[in-house]
Amino acid sequence: MLSIAVSELRANLTGFLQQVKAGEIIVITSRGTEVARLVPPHFATTAAREQLDQLRQTAVVGDIVAPVSEDWKADA
């Protein structure tokens, strides 16, 4: 991940856009504070798939209707 100032982005926008197109994530800062990120178009999809893969590793698949180890009444 590359971090650049707004002024540097203005001066070299075309070059930075080419880097983003190639897959680079660029953090844009103003006075040292992050204000935006330039990410490739496929980034959101890829990030969402990675999060789902992580959730699949911890998910428990089973009966979601029956309670686990306790008696209960539906009308209570």
N, C-alpha and C positions, 0 to 999 in steps of 0.2 A: 504494500500500500504506500502510495506516494503522497506526501503532504506539501502543498504549495500555498503561497499567499495569493490573494485576489489580484494584486498587481502583476504577479508573474503569470497568472492565468490569462489576463488581458493581453499581455505581450506575446504569448505563445499559444494562443487558443487552438489553432489548427494542429499543432504537434501534440498537445495534450489530448485532443479528441481522437487522434490516431492511436495513442496509447490506450485510451479507454476502449476503443474499438477492438484492440488486440487483447483485451481482457484485464487490463490494469484498473484498479480502483484508485481514484484520486480524491484526497481530502483537501477541501479548500478552506483556508483560514483567513481570518481578518483580525489583525493585531494579536495573533497567537491563539485565537479561539476558533474552533471548528464551526463553520457556518453552513457547509454543504458537502455533499459527496457526489462525484461523478462515477457512475457505475455502468458496466455494459448492459445492454438491453436484456440479456438472458440472466442477469444476476439475481433478480427476485425469484425467478422460477427455480434456479439452482439452490438458493438459500432455503426456500420453502421445502424442497425435496430433502435437503440435508437435515432439516429439523424433523421432518416426518420419519426419516430413517432413524434418528436418535430416539424418537418416541416409540417406534416399533420395538426397539431393544428393551424398553422398560415396561411396555404395556402387558397387561395380563388379560388373556383372552379366556372368556368363560361365560357362565350364566350371569347376566346382569339383573335378572329379576329376583332370584332367590337371595336372601340375606346370607352373609357369611357368619357362621357359628353363633347365631343368636335366634331365639324365637321371637316372632312378631305377629301382630294381627293387622290385616289390611284395613279394618274398619275403625281402628283406634285413632 
